[in-house]
Amino acid sequence: MKVYIIACITIVAILISSCSAKESSEMINGEEIFGNVEVVTTHHYELTDSFGSEEAGEKLSKKVYEYDENVKLTQRRDYNENDELTGSIKYYYDEDDNFLTKAEILSPDGIVENELIYTTNEYGRILEMDYLNSDGTLSFKEVHQYNNSGNRYETSTYMSSGRLLDIENFKYNNDGILIENKRYDRDESLRGHITFKIDEYDSMGNWTIRKIYSSEEPIEMVKREIVYR
């Protein structure tokens, strides 16, 4: 069933990168981070159920997030299960409002393969994201909706032709932490259902262990190391 698990984890990565919590230092990645963060490292493992106990199984990947002195995410580096670099993303902000304007997706050798162009509101929340191919043409577009608490509750994805591809809905707990994600096809049929369970927090209130489920089946455990300035 390893192929199934990896496929589900790929979906999880897409869902998480598309969501956002309330105003925090990491609005881009959809992870709410508190405090003067410098570096965040996430270790991803298969979530196994052995004799009624959920444990971290085979290592899947690692991600390293770097922040500037304003606690703005500047770079994410992705590694495979052998800690080999598989790619990275660099984020750029405007000089006036310090809001996100674009990101570059890089190959392991530093070549720009894709660009992300962002449109934000007056609070810096992302309203639209254009995913561009290497030749500058549009691959797809995301349009985001927020509730009064600043949580992104819906993302609509459109193909380059303008046709709706799918819609994602997000649910949060009372602390604004993401706990559920549902993805629907254009015909409103359910395409994916991901839930999140937080097992541990650090002294700053940031989670350090999170479990992820697809249609109630355990698929991934994420252990997070956070370095503060």
BELNOR-V178247 format. One record per pair of residues at least 4 apart in sequence whose ideal C-beta (glycine too) atoms are under 8 Angstrom apart, sorted by the first residue. I is the first residue (numbers start at 0). GAP is how many residues later the second one is. D is the distance in whole Angstrom. If there is no record, write none. Layout:
i=I gap=GAP d=D
i=I gap=GAP d=D
This chain:
i=0 gap=4 d=6
i=1 gap=4 d=6
i=2 gap=4 d=6
i=3 gap=4 d=6
i=4 gap=4 d=6
i=4 gap=41 d=6
i=4 gap=214 d=6
i=5 gap=4 d=6
i=5 gap=54 d=8
i=6 gap=4 d=7
i=7 gap=4 d=6
i=7 gap=206 d=4
i=7 gap=209 d=8
i=7 gap=211 d=5
i=7 gap=212 d=8
i=8 gap=4 d=7
i=8 gap=35 d=7
i=8 gap=37 d=8
i=8 gap=51 d=6
i=8 gap=203 d=8
i=8 gap=210 d=6
i=8 gap=211 d=5
i=9 gap=4 d=7
i=10 gap=4 d=6
i=10 gap=172 d=8
i=10 gap=181 d=5
i=10 gap=183 d=7
i=10 gap=203 d=7
i=11 gap=4 d=6
i=11 gap=182 d=6
i=11 gap=200 d=5
i=11 gap=202 d=7
i=11 gap=207 d=7
i=11 gap=208 d=6
i=12 gap=4 d=6
i=13 gap=4 d=6
i=14 gap=4 d=7
i=14 gap=153 d=7
i=14 gap=166 d=5
i=14 gap=168 d=7
i=14 gap=177 d=7
i=14 gap=179 d=5
i=15 gap=13 d=7
i=15 gap=14 d=6
i=15 gap=15 d=8
i=15 gap=162 d=8
i=15 gap=165 d=8
i=16 gap=12 d=7
i=16 gap=13 d=7
i=17 gap=12 d=7
i=17 gap=124 d=7
i=17 gap=137 d=5
i=17 gap=139 d=8
i=17 gap=150 d=6
i=18 gap=11 d=4
i=18 gap=133 d=6
i=18 gap=136 d=7
i=18 gap=149 d=7
i=18 gap=151 d=5
i=18 gap=159 d=6
i=18 gap=162 d=6
i=19 gap=7 d=6
i=19 gap=8 d=8
i=19 gap=10 d=5
i=19 gap=105 d=7
i=19 gap=106 d=7
i=19 gap=124 d=7
i=19 gap=126 d=8
i=19 gap=131 d=7
i=19 gap=132 d=4
i=20 gap=6 d=8
i=20 gap=9 d=6
i=20 gap=10 d=7
i=20 gap=11 d=4
i=20 gap=130 d=6
i=20 gap=131 d=8
i=20 gap=151 d=7
i=20 gap=155 d=5
i=20 gap=156 d=7
i=20 gap=157 d=6
i=21 gap=10 d=7
i=21 gap=127 d=6
i=21 gap=128 d=4
i=21 gap=129 d=5
i=21 gap=150 d=8
i=21 gap=154 d=4
i=22 gap=4 d=7
i=22 gap=100 d=7
i=22 gap=101 d=8
i=22 gap=102 d=8
i=22 gap=127 d=5
i=23 gap=7 d=8
i=23 gap=8 d=4
i=23 gap=9 d=6
i=23 gap=10 d=7
i=24 gap=8 d=5
i=24 gap=9 d=7
i=24 gap=10 d=8
i=24 gap=12 d=6
i=24 gap=42 d=7
i=24 gap=46 d=4
i=24 gap=47 d=7
i=24 gap=48 d=8
i=25 gap=4 d=8
i=25 gap=5 d=5
i=25 gap=6 d=7
i=25 gap=7 d=4
i=25 gap=11 d=8
i=25 gap=14 d=8
i=25 gap=39 d=7
i=25 gap=41 d=8
i=25 gap=47 d=6
i=26 gap=73 d=8
i=26 gap=97 d=7
i=26 gap=98 d=7
i=26 gap=99 d=7
i=27 gap=45 d=5
i=27 gap=63 d=6
i=27 gap=72 d=6
i=27 gap=75 d=8
i=27 gap=98 d=7
i=28 gap=36 d=7
i=28 gap=44 d=6
i=28 gap=47 d=7
i=29 gap=122 d=8
i=29 gap=148 d=7
i=30 gap=9 d=8
i=31 gap=144 d=6
i=31 gap=145 d=6
i=31 gap=174 d=8
i=32 gap=4 d=5
i=32 gap=7 d=7
i=32 gap=38 d=8
i=32 gap=173 d=6
i=32 gap=193 d=7
i=33 gap=170 d=5
i=33 gap=171 d=5
i=33 gap=172 d=6
i=34 gap=169 d=4
i=34 gap=171 d=7
i=34 gap=191 d=8
i=34 gap=193 d=5
i=35 gap=35 d=6
i=35 gap=192 d=5
i=35 gap=193 d=4
i=36 gap=30 d=5
i=36 gap=34 d=6
i=36 gap=189 d=6
i=36 gap=190 d=7
i=36 gap=191 d=6
i=36 gap=192 d=8
i=37 gap=28 d=8
i=37 gap=29 d=6
i=37 gap=189 d=5
i=37 gap=190 d=6
i=37 gap=191 d=5
i=38 gap=25 d=7
i=38 gap=26 d=7
i=38 gap=27 d=6
i=38 gap=28 d=7
i=38 gap=187 d=8
i=38 gap=188 d=4
i=39 gap=24 d=7
i=39 gap=25 d=4
i=39 gap=27 d=8
i=39 gap=184 d=6
i=39 gap=185 d=7
i=39 gap=186 d=5
i=39 gap=187 d=8
i=40 gap=21 d=7
i=40 gap=22 d=7
i=40 gap=23 d=5
i=40 gap=24 d=8
i=40 gap=183 d=7
i=40 gap=184 d=5
i=41 gap=20 d=7
i=41 gap=21 d=5
i=41 gap=23 d=8
i=41 gap=180 d=5
i=41 gap=181 d=7
i=41 gap=182 d=5
i=41 gap=183 d=8
i=42 gap=16 d=7
i=42 gap=19 d=5
i=42 gap=179 d=7
i=42 gap=180 d=5
i=42 gap=181 d=8
i=42 gap=182 d=8
i=43 gap=15 d=7
i=43 gap=16 d=4
i=43 gap=17 d=5
i=43 gap=18 d=7
i=43 gap=19 d=7
i=43 gap=176 d=6
i=43 gap=177 d=8
i=43 gap=178 d=6
i=44 gap=11 d=4
i=44 gap=12 d=6
i=44 gap=13 d=7
i=44 gap=14 d=6
i=44 gap=15 d=6
i=44 gap=175 d=7
i=44 gap=176 d=5
i=44 gap=177 d=8
i=44 gap=178 d=7
i=45 gap=10 d=8
i=45 gap=11 d=4
i=45 gap=12 d=5
i=45 gap=14 d=6
i=45 gap=173 d=7
i=45 gap=174 d=7
i=45 gap=175 d=8
i=46 gap=7 d=6
i=46 gap=8 d=8
i=46 gap=9 d=7
i=46 gap=10 d=7
i=46 gap=164 d=6
i=46 gap=165 d=7
i=46 gap=166 d=8
i=46 gap=171 d=4
i=46 gap=172 d=6
i=46 gap=173 d=5
i=46 gap=174 d=4
i=47 gap=6 d=7
i=47 gap=7 d=5
i=47 gap=8 d=8
i=47 gap=9 d=4
i=47 gap=170 d=7
i=48 gap=4 d=7
i=48 gap=5 d=6
i=48 gap=169 d=5
i=49 gap=4 d=8
i=49 gap=5 d=6
i=53 gap=157 d=6
i=53 gap=164 d=6
i=53 gap=167 d=8
i=54 gap=166 d=8
i=55 gap=165 d=5
i=55 gap=167 d=7
i=56 gap=164 d=8
i=57 gap=23 d=7
i=58 gap=22 d=5
i=59 gap=21 d=6
i=59 gap=160 d=7
i=60 gap=17 d=7
i=60 gap=18 d=6
i=60 gap=19 d=6
i=60 gap=20 d=6
i=60 gap=25 d=8
i=61 gap=16 d=8
i=61 gap=17 d=4
i=61 gap=21 d=6
i=62 gap=13 d=6
i=62 gap=14 d=7
i=62 gap=15 d=6
i=62 gap=16 d=7
i=63 gap=12 d=7
i=63 gap=13 d=5
i=63 gap=15 d=8
i=64 gap=8 d=6
i=64 gap=10 d=8
i=64 gap=11 d=5
i=65 gap=7 d=7
i=65 gap=8 d=5
i=65 gap=9 d=5
i=65 gap=10 d=8
i=65 gap=11 d=8
i=66 gap=4 d=5
i=66 gap=5 d=6
i=66 gap=6 d=6
i=66 gap=7 d=6
i=67 gap=4 d=5
i=67 gap=6 d=5
i=68 gap=160 d=8
i=69 gap=28 d=6
i=71 gap=19 d=7
i=71 gap=21 d=6
i=71 gap=26 d=7
i=72 gap=18 d=6
i=73 gap=16 d=7
i=73 gap=17 d=6
i=74 gap=13 d=6
i=74 gap=14 d=7
i=74 gap=15 d=5
i=74 gap=16 d=7
i=75 gap=12 d=6
i=75 gap=13 d=5
i=75 gap=15 d=8
i=76 gap=8 d=6
i=76 gap=10 d=8
i=76 gap=11 d=5
i=77 gap=7 d=7
i=77 gap=8 d=5
i=77 gap=9 d=5
i=77 gap=10 d=7
i=78 gap=4 d=5
i=78 gap=5 d=6
i=78 gap=6 d=6
i=78 gap=7 d=6
i=79 gap=4 d=5
i=79 gap=6 d=5
i=83 gap=24 d=8
i=84 gap=23 d=5
i=85 gap=22 d=6
i=86 gap=18 d=7
i=86 gap=19 d=6
i=86 gap=20 d=6
i=86 gap=21 d=6
i=86 gap=26 d=8
i=87 gap=17 d=8
i=87 gap=18 d=5
i=87 gap=20 d=8
i=88 gap=14 d=5
i=88 gap=15 d=7
i=88 gap=16 d=5
i=88 gap=17 d=7
i=89 gap=13 d=6
i=89 gap=14 d=5
i=89 gap=16 d=7
i=90 gap=9 d=6
i=90 gap=11 d=8
i=90 gap=12 d=5
i=91 gap=8 d=7
i=91 gap=9 d=6
i=91 gap=10 d=5
i=91 gap=11 d=7
i=91 gap=12 d=8
i=92 gap=5 d=5
i=92 gap=6 d=6
i=92 gap=7 d=6
i=92 gap=8 d=6
i=93 gap=4 d=7
i=93 gap=5 d=6
i=93 gap=7 d=5
i=96 gap=27 d=7
i=97 gap=26 d=8
i=98 gap=21 d=5
i=98 gap=25 d=4
i=99 gap=18 d=5
i=99 gap=20 d=6
i=99 gap=24 d=7
i=99 gap=26 d=7
i=100 gap=16 d=8
i=100 gap=17 d=6
i=101 gap=13 d=6
i=101 gap=14 d=6
i=101 gap=15 d=5
i=101 gap=16 d=6
i=102 gap=12 d=7
i=102 gap=13 d=4
i=102 gap=15 d=7
i=103 gap=8 d=5
i=103 gap=10 d=8
i=103 gap=11 d=6
i=103 gap=12 d=8
i=104 gap=7 d=7
i=104 gap=8 d=5
i=104 gap=9 d=4
i=104 gap=10 d=7
i=104 gap=11 d=7
i=105 gap=4 d=5
i=105 gap=5 d=6
i=105 gap=6 d=6
i=105 gap=7 d=7
i=106 gap=4 d=4
i=106 gap=6 d=5
i=111 gap=22 d=7
i=112 gap=21 d=6
i=113 gap=17 d=6
i=113 gap=18 d=6
i=113 gap=19 d=7
i=113 gap=20 d=6
i=113 gap=25 d=7
i=114 gap=17 d=4
i=114 gap=21 d=8
i=115 gap=13 d=6
i=115 gap=14 d=7
i=115 gap=15 d=6
i=115 gap=16 d=7
i=116 gap=12 d=7
i=116 gap=13 d=4
i=116 gap=15 d=7
i=117 gap=8 d=5
i=117 gap=10 d=7
i=117 gap=11 d=6
i=117 gap=12 d=8
i=118 gap=7 d=7
i=118 gap=8 d=5
i=118 gap=9 d=4
i=118 gap=10 d=8
i=119 gap=4 d=5
i=119 gap=5 d=6
i=119 gap=6 d=6
i=119 gap=7 d=6
i=120 gap=4 d=5
i=120 gap=6 d=6
i=122 gap=27 d=7
i=124 gap=19 d=8
i=124 gap=21 d=6
i=124 gap=25 d=7
i=124 gap=27 d=8
i=125 gap=18 d=6
i=126 gap=16 d=7
i=126 gap=17 d=6
i=127 gap=13 d=6
i=127 gap=14 d=7
i=127 gap=15 d=5
i=127 gap=16 d=7
i=128 gap=12 d=7
i=128 gap=13 d=4
i=128 gap=15 d=8
i=129 gap=8 d=6
i=129 gap=11 d=5
i=130 gap=7 d=7
i=130 gap=8 d=5
i=130 gap=9 d=5
i=130 gap=10 d=7
i=130 gap=11 d=8
i=131 gap=4 d=6
i=131 gap=5 d=7
i=131 gap=6 d=6
i=131 gap=7 d=6
i=132 gap=4 d=5
i=132 gap=5 d=8
i=132 gap=6 d=5
i=136 gap=23 d=7
i=137 gap=22 d=4
i=138 gap=21 d=6
i=139 gap=17 d=6
i=139 gap=18 d=6
i=139 gap=19 d=6
i=139 gap=20 d=6
i=139 gap=25 d=7
i=140 gap=16 d=7
i=140 gap=17 d=5
i=140 gap=19 d=8
i=141 gap=13 d=6
i=141 gap=14 d=7
i=141 gap=15 d=5
i=141 gap=16 d=8
i=142 gap=12 d=7
i=142 gap=13 d=5
i=142 gap=14 d=8
i=142 gap=15 d=7
i=143 gap=8 d=5
i=143 gap=10 d=7
i=143 gap=11 d=5
i=144 gap=7 d=7
i=144 gap=8 d=6
i=144 gap=9 d=4
i=144 gap=10 d=8
i=144 gap=11 d=8
i=145 gap=4 d=6
i=145 gap=5 d=6
i=145 gap=6 d=5
i=145 gap=7 d=7
i=146 gap=4 d=5
i=146 gap=6 d=5
i=148 gap=23 d=8
i=148 gap=27 d=7
i=149 gap=26 d=8
i=150 gap=19 d=7
i=150 gap=21 d=5
i=150 gap=25 d=6
i=151 gap=18 d=6
i=152 gap=16 d=7
i=152 gap=17 d=6
i=152 gap=18 d=8
i=153 gap=13 d=7
i=153 gap=14 d=7
i=153 gap=15 d=6
i=153 gap=16 d=7
i=154 gap=12 d=7
i=154 gap=13 d=4
i=154 gap=15 d=8
i=155 gap=8 d=6
i=155 gap=10 d=8
i=155 gap=11 d=5
i=155 gap=12 d=8
i=156 gap=7 d=8
i=156 gap=8 d=5
i=156 gap=9 d=5
i=156 gap=10 d=8
i=156 gap=11 d=8
i=157 gap=4 d=6
i=157 gap=5 d=7
i=157 gap=6 d=6
i=157 gap=7 d=6
i=158 gap=4 d=5
i=158 gap=5 d=8
i=158 gap=6 d=5
i=162 gap=23 d=8
i=163 gap=22 d=5
i=164 gap=21 d=7
i=165 gap=17 d=6
i=165 gap=18 d=6
i=165 gap=19 d=6
i=165 gap=20 d=6
i=165 gap=25 d=6
i=166 gap=16 d=7
i=166 gap=17 d=5
i=166 gap=19 d=8
i=167 gap=13 d=6
i=167 gap=14 d=7
i=167 gap=15 d=5
i=167 gap=16 d=8
i=168 gap=12 d=7
i=168 gap=13 d=5
i=168 gap=14 d=8
i=168 gap=15 d=7
i=169 gap=8 d=6
i=169 gap=10 d=7
i=169 gap=11 d=6
i=170 gap=7 d=8
i=170 gap=8 d=6
i=170 gap=9 d=4
i=170 gap=10 d=8
i=171 gap=4 d=5
i=171 gap=5 d=6
i=171 gap=6 d=6
i=171 gap=7 d=6
i=172 gap=4 d=5
i=172 gap=6 d=5
i=176 gap=19 d=8
i=176 gap=21 d=7
i=176 gap=30 d=7
i=177 gap=18 d=6
i=178 gap=16 d=7
i=178 gap=17 d=5
i=178 gap=18 d=8
i=179 gap=13 d=8
i=179 gap=14 d=7
i=179 gap=15 d=5
i=179 gap=16 d=7
i=180 gap=11 d=8
i=180 gap=12 d=8
i=180 gap=13 d=4
i=180 gap=14 d=8
i=180 gap=15 d=8
i=181 gap=8 d=7
i=181 gap=10 d=7
i=181 gap=11 d=5
i=181 gap=12 d=8
i=182 gap=7 d=8
i=182 gap=8 d=5
i=182 gap=9 d=4
i=182 gap=10 d=8
i=183 gap=4 d=5
i=183 gap=5 d=7
i=183 gap=6 d=6
i=183 gap=7 d=6
i=184 gap=4 d=5
i=184 gap=6 d=5
i=191 gap=22 d=7
i=192 gap=21 d=7
i=192 gap=22 d=5
i=193 gap=18 d=6
i=193 gap=19 d=7
i=193 gap=20 d=6
i=194 gap=17 d=7
i=194 gap=18 d=5
i=194 gap=21 d=7
i=195 gap=14 d=6
i=195 gap=15 d=7
i=195 gap=16 d=6
i=195 gap=17 d=8
i=196 gap=13 d=7
i=196 gap=14 d=5
i=196 gap=15 d=8
i=196 gap=16 d=7
i=197 gap=9 d=5
i=197 gap=11 d=7
i=197 gap=12 d=5
i=198 gap=8 d=8
i=198 gap=10 d=4
i=198 gap=11 d=7
i=198 gap=12 d=6
i=199 gap=7 d=7
i=199 gap=8 d=5
i=199 gap=9 d=4
i=200 gap=4 d=6
i=200 gap=5 d=6
i=200 gap=6 d=5
i=200 gap=7 d=6
i=201 gap=4 d=5
i=201 gap=5 d=8
i=201 gap=6 d=5
i=201 gap=24 d=6
i=203 gap=22 d=8
i=203 gap=24 d=7
i=205 gap=18 d=7
i=205 gap=20 d=6
i=206 gap=17 d=7
i=207 gap=15 d=7
i=207 gap=16 d=5
i=207 gap=17 d=8
i=207 gap=18 d=7
i=208 gap=12 d=7
i=208 gap=13 d=7
i=208 gap=14 d=6
i=208 gap=15 d=7
i=209 gap=11 d=7
i=209 gap=12 d=5
i=209 gap=14 d=7
i=210 gap=7 d=7
i=210 gap=9 d=7
i=210 gap=10 d=5
i=210 gap=11 d=8
i=211 gap=6 d=8
i=211 gap=7 d=6
i=211 gap=8 d=4
i=211 gap=9 d=7
i=211 gap=10 d=7
i=212 gap=4 d=6
i=212 gap=5 d=6
i=212 gap=6 d=6
i=213 gap=5 d=5
